Amino acid sequence: MLMVMTPVIQCLRKVDHASAVADSMAAERVLQALDELESAYRRPSERIVALEAVLHEFDRAGRVNDTPFSRLLRLTVERRQNKWSRYA
């Protein structure tokens, strides 16, 4: 059986990969993954929910929450959600 990869799952996999790779491109990879996620949804409200799902799943997976990477992800997602909330 082939599992369908939703945009949220695809984004989460890319964010996971970026968190595991210690290089200067981690932030850029996160931004690209979030850009792709947002482009998969038409309405701002859908984008907000998808961003929250990625953040929730990333936090839920048992990662340490107070790392520079997790702070970067949380801040980036919150800024994007705030941006889209003005259009929702």
N, C-alpha and C positions, 0 to 999 in steps of 0.2 A: 504494500500500500504506500502510495506517495503522499507525503504530508505537504499541504499547501502552506507556503511561507507568506504570512501576512506582512504588510509593511512594518508593523510593530515588531514582529519577530525578526525580520531582516535587519531592522535598525538596531535592535538589542544585540544581535550577533556581532554587528560591526562595532558597537560600543564596547562589548565584552572583549573583542579582539584588541581594540585600542587601549583598553585598560590593562591588558596583559603585556603589551609591548612598551618597553621603556625607551621611547625615542621622542625627539622633538616634534614629530608629526602627529602625536596622539590627539592634540587639540584640534588640528585640522581634520583628522579622521572623524572625530565626533561631530564637528560642524557639517561635514559632508553627509554623514549618516542622518543627521537631523534634517538637513535640507531635502534629502531624498524622501524621508518620512513625510515631511510636510507637503511635498509635491504630490504624494499619493492621495491626498484628501482635498476635496474642493472647498468645503465650508470651514471657516475659522473654528467653529465649535468642535468639528471633527478633529481638527489639528490639535486643539488644546487637549482633548481626551487622549489622543494618540501619544502626545508628548508625556502626559501624566502616566500613561500605561508603561512607557519605556522607563521612566524614572522609578515608578513603583516596582517594576520587575527587577530592575538593577539593584535597588535597595533590598528587595525581598530575597535575593539569591544568596544572602548570608555574607555579603562583602562588608568590609570595614567601612563605616559611613564617614569617618572623619579623615579621609585621605585627600590629598590635593586633587586627585582625579575625580573623586566623588563630589567634592565641592565645585569643581569646574563643571561637571555634568549638571548638578542641581542648579547652579547659577545660570548656566546657559539655557536650560529648559525653562526656568522661571521667567527669564527675560523674554523668551519667545512666547510663552503663554501670555504674558502681559501685553505683548505686541498684538497677538491675535485676539485678546479679549476686547480690545478697542474696536475691532471689526465685527465681533460676534453679535 
